[in-house]
């Protein structure tokens, strides 16, 4: 009897820790707009450089809070690309309301995700971005869950982005710890982490352990992650995601060689050189 009582108390405490962050965010008035997705903001955040100004190839990874109550728990991630000299961006992501869930289409690279402003996670430019773009079409075509979508624990939009990143050697990006679905490995149990150096173990996305240079250490319980990131000088909490002093992913500034004549490139504030890591 005492053993059962201790197990129940331990389970209740674990559940309380996991849900504390999402419940706190849910209690914050106005954190998420519960209105219709049809009228939600989808405007550009003006983070990405204008293709008219920057001729170099660009690959960016973004995250934004998921729509409505799901945003208390997780973010939606996507990849935006612009080939060298191209006049528009392409956006590559997964949405769950279509039979073929994968989309690669022209669009604003940094649009709000139905009311939630995006955050730039990683930014590749020039030759490295070009190599990524050259591989991207074939990689996306091989995505194994093109007609399957489950919001929890995956495969979902974050599963797609994590899978693509793992397939392209030049694209090492640590996804946010609250990108639920990134740890879904299908029938597999062990995989290289998206950030490049490190490995993760996962049981269907429900439980797992991840250790990587860029990601740090993450414990996944029912899709919600706790952990620390020594390189990023931060911690990871369910709902809040990564609370870190620095971004461990590749970021870039627009250089003079990337600009069209007469143009002036723009870049997100706080970006550092690609050679930082």
C-alpha positions as CSV (number, residue, x, y, z in Angstrom):
1,X,0.0,0.0,0.0
2,X,2.8,2.4,0.9
3,X,4.6,1.6,-2.3
4,X,1.4,2.4,-4.4
5,X,1.0,5.6,-2.4
6,X,4.6,6.7,-3.2
7,X,4.2,5.8,-6.8
8,X,1.0,7.9,-7.0
9,X,2.7,10.9,-5.3
10,X,5.7,10.6,-7.6
11,X,3.4,10.5,-10.7
12,X,1.4,13.5,-9.4
13,X,4.6,15.5,-8.7
14,X,6.0,14.7,-12.2
15,X,2.8,15.6,-13.9
16,X,2.6,18.9,-11.9
17,X,6.2,19.8,-13.0
18,X,5.4,19.0,-16.6
19,X,2.2,21.0,-16.7
20,X,3.3,24.0,-14.6
21,X,4.7,25.9,-17.6
22,X,1.7,25.4,-20.0
23,X,-0.8,26.2,-17.2
24,X,1.1,29.4,-16.3
25,X,1.1,30.5,-19.9
26,X,-2.6,29.6,-20.2
27,X,-3.3,31.8,-17.2
28,X,-1.6,34.8,-18.8
29,X,-4.4,36.8,-20.3
30,X,-4.0,37.5,-24.0
31,X,-1.0,35.1,-24.5
32,X,-2.9,33.3,-27.3
33,X,-5.8,34.7,-29.3
34,X,-8.6,32.2,-29.3
35,X,-10.3,33.8,-32.3
36,X,-10.8,32.2,-35.7
37,X,-7.8,31.1,-37.7
38,X,-9.4,32.7,-40.7
39,X,-8.9,36.2,-39.2
40,X,-5.6,35.6,-37.4
41,X,-2.6,37.7,-38.2
42,X,-0.4,36.2,-41.1
43,X,1.7,39.3,-41.8
44,X,5.4,39.3,-42.3
45,X,7.6,39.9,-39.3
46,X,10.2,41.6,-41.6
47,X,13.0,39.4,-40.2
48,X,14.1,37.9,-43.6
49,X,16.2,40.1,-46.0
50,X,14.3,41.3,-49.1
51,X,15.2,39.2,-52.1
52,X,15.4,42.4,-54.1
53,X,18.3,43.5,-51.8
54,X,20.2,40.3,-51.2
55,X,21.3,38.2,-54.1
56,X,23.0,35.4,-52.1
57,X,21.2,32.1,-51.3
58,X,19.4,32.1,-48.0
59,X,18.1,29.3,-45.8
60,X,16.3,30.1,-42.6
61,X,14.6,28.1,-39.9
62,X,11.7,29.7,-37.9
63,X,9.5,28.8,-35.0
64,X,6.2,30.3,-33.8
65,X,3.7,29.3,-31.1
66,X,1.2,26.8,-32.4
67,X,-2.4,28.1,-32.9
68,X,-4.8,28.6,-29.9
69,X,-4.4,26.3,-26.8
70,X,-1.7,24.2,-28.5
71,X,0.6,27.2,-28.2
72,X,0.7,26.8,-24.4
73,X,2.6,23.6,-25.1
74,X,4.5,23.8,-28.4
75,X,5.8,25.7,-31.3
76,X,5.3,25.2,-35.1
77,X,8.6,25.2,-37.1
78,X,9.3,25.6,-40.8
79,X,12.1,26.2,-43.3
80,X,12.3,29.1,-45.7
81,X,14.7,29.2,-48.7
82,X,15.8,31.6,-51.4
83,X,18.1,30.5,-54.2
84,X,21.0,32.7,-55.4
85,X,19.5,35.6,-57.4
86,X,15.9,34.4,-56.9
87,X,13.1,37.0,-56.6
88,X,11.1,35.1,-54.0
89,X,11.3,32.8,-51.1
90,X,9.9,29.3,-50.8
91,X,8.4,28.0,-47.5
92,X,8.6,24.3,-46.6
93,X,6.5,22.9,-43.8
94,X,3.8,20.5,-42.8
95,X,0.1,21.3,-42.1
96,X,-2.3,18.8,-40.8
97,X,-5.4,19.6,-42.7
98,X,-4.3,18.3,-46.1
99,X,-4.0,14.7,-47.4
100,X,-0.4,15.5,-48.6
101,X,0.7,17.3,-45.5
102,X,4.0,18.5,-46.9
103,X,4.0,21.9,-48.6
104,X,6.8,23.7,-50.6
105,X,5.4,26.9,-52.0
106,X,6.3,30.5,-52.7
107,X,5.5,32.8,-49.8
108,X,6.6,35.2,-47.1
109,X,9.4,33.5,-45.2
110,X,8.6,35.0,-41.8
111,X,4.8,35.2,-41.7
112,X,3.1,35.1,-38.3
113,X,1.7,31.6,-37.6
114,X,-2.0,32.4,-37.2
115,X,-1.4,35.2,-34.7
116,X,2.0,34.2,-33.3
117,X,5.1,36.1,-34.3
118,X,7.9,34.0,-35.6
119,X,11.4,33.7,-34.1
120,X,14.5,33.1,-36.3
121,X,16.2,29.9,-35.1
122,X,19.0,29.5,-37.7
123,X,20.2,31.4,-40.7
124,X,22.5,30.2,-43.5
125,X,23.8,32.3,-46.3
126,X,25.9,32.0,-49.5
127,X,27.6,28.8,-50.5
128,X,26.5,26.8,-47.5
129,X,22.8,27.9,-48.1
130,X,23.2,26.9,-51.8
131,X,24.4,23.4,-50.9
132,X,21.4,23.0,-48.6
133,X,18.9,24.2,-51.3
134,X,20.5,21.8,-53.9
135,X,19.6,18.8,-51.6
136,X,16.4,20.0,-50.2
137,X,14.0,19.0,-53.0
138,X,15.1,15.3,-53.0
139,X,15.2,15.2,-49.2
140,X,11.6,16.5,-48.9
141,X,10.5,14.1,-51.6
142,X,11.8,11.2,-49.4
143,X,10.0,12.3,-46.2
144,X,8.4,9.1,-44.9
145,X,5.2,10.6,-43.5
146,X,4.0,12.7,-46.4
147,X,0.4,11.6,-45.9
148,X,0.4,11.1,-42.1
149,X,-0.1,13.7,-39.4
150,X,-0.6,13.5,-35.6
151,X,-0.3,16.6,-33.5
152,X,1.0,14.5,-30.6
153,X,3.5,13.0,-30.3
154,X,4.1,13.0,-34.1
155,X,4.7,12.9,-37.0
156,X,3.8,16.5,-37.3
157,X,5.4,19.8,-38.5
158,X,8.3,19.6,-36.1
159,X,8.9,15.9,-37.1
160,X,9.3,17.1,-40.7
161,X,11.7,19.9,-40.0
162,X,13.8,17.7,-37.7
163,X,13.9,14.9,-40.3
164,X,15.0,17.2,-43.1
165,X,17.7,18.7,-40.9
166,X,19.1,15.2,-40.1
167,X,19.3,14.3,-43.8
168,X,21.4,17.4,-44.8
169,X,25.0,17.4,-43.4
170,X,25.4,21.2,-44.0
171,X,22.2,21.9,-41.9
172,X,22.9,21.4,-38.3
173,X,20.2,23.1,-36.3
174,X,19.0,22.5,-32.7
175,X,15.3,22.8,-32.6
176,X,13.5,24.3,-29.5
177,X,12.8,21.9,-26.8
178,X,9.1,22.6,-27.0
179,X,9.0,21.7,-30.7
180,X,6.9,18.7,-29.8
181,X,7.2,16.1,-32.4
182,X,10.9,16.7,-33.2
183,X,11.8,13.6,-31.1
184,X,9.4,11.3,-33.1
185,X,11.6,8.7,-34.8
186,X,9.0,6.4,-36.3
187,X,10.0,2.8,-36.0
188,X,13.5,3.7,-34.9
189,X,14.8,4.2,-31.4
190,X,18.2,5.9,-31.8
191,X,19.2,8.8,-34.1
192,X,21.7,11.6,-34.6
193,X,20.3,14.8,-33.1
194,X,19.3,17.6,-35.5
195,X,22.1,19.8,-34.1
196,X,24.7,17.5,-35.6
197,X,27.0,16.3,-32.7
198,X,25.1,14.0,-30.4
199,X,22.5,11.3,-30.2
200,X,19.0,10.7,-28.9
201,X,16.9,7.8,-27.8
202,X,13.1,7.9,-28.2
203,X,10.2,5.6,-27.6
204,X,7.7,6.8,-30.2
205,X,8.1,10.4,-29.1
206,X,6.4,9.6,-25.8
207,X,9.6,9.2,-23.8
208,X,13.2,9.8,-24.6
209,X,16.6,11.2,-23.8
210,X,18.7,13.6,-26.0
211,X,22.3,14.7,-25.6
212,X,24.0,17.0,-28.1
213,X,26.5,19.8,-28.3
214,X,24.0,22.4,-29.6
215,X,20.9,21.0,-27.8
216,X,22.5,20.2,-24.4
217,X,20.6,17.5,-22.4
218,X,16.9,16.9,-22.7
219,X,14.6,14.5,-20.9
220,X,11.3,13.9,-22.9
221,X,8.3,12.7,-20.9
222,X,5.0,12.5,-22.9
223,X,6.4,14.9,-25.4
224,X,7.3,17.6,-22.8
225,X,11.0,18.3,-22.3
226,X,13.1,19.3,-19.4
227,X,16.8,19.9,-19.6
228,X,19.9,22.1,-19.5
229,X,22.0,23.6,-22.3
230,X,25.6,24.4,-21.1
231,X,26.7,25.9,-24.4
232,X,23.6,28.1,-24.6
233,X,23.9,29.0,-20.9
234,X,20.3,28.0,-20.4
235,X,17.6,25.7,-19.1
236,X,14.7,24.0,-20.8
237,X,11.2,24.0,-19.4
238,X,7.9,22.5,-20.7
239,X,5.8,25.3,-22.3
240,X,8.5,27.9,-22.0
241,X,11.0,26.0,-24.2
242,X,14.7,27.1,-24.1
243,X,15.5,29.9,-21.7
244,X,19.0,30.6,-22.7
245,X,21.5,33.5,-22.9
246,X,22.7,32.6,-26.4
247,X,21.6,30.8,-29.5
248,X,23.8,27.9,-30.3
249,X,22.7,27.7,-34.0
250,X,24.4,29.2,-37.0
251,X,23.3,32.8,-37.6
252,X,24.4,35.3,-40.3
253,X,24.7,38.9,-41.0
254,X,24.2,40.4,-44.5
255,X,27.5,41.3,-46.0
256,X,28.3,43.8,-48.8
257,X,29.1,41.0,-51.2
258,X,25.6,39.6,-50.9
259,X,23.8,42.9,-51.7
260,X,22.4,43.9,-55.1
261,X,23.9,47.2,-56.3
262,X,22.2,50.0,-54.5
263,X,20.6,47.7,-52.0
264,X,20.9,47.6,-48.2
265,X,20.5,44.3,-46.5
266,X,18.6,43.7,-43.3
267,X,19.2,41.1,-40.6
268,X,17.6,40.2,-37.3
269,X,19.0,42.0,-34.3
270,X,21.6,40.1,-32.3
271,X,22.8,37.9,-35.1
272,X,26.4,36.7,-35.1
273,X,28.7,35.3,-37.7
274,X,28.3,31.8,-39.2
275,X,31.8,31.1,-37.9
276,X,30.8,31.5,-34.3
277,X,30.1,27.8,-33.9
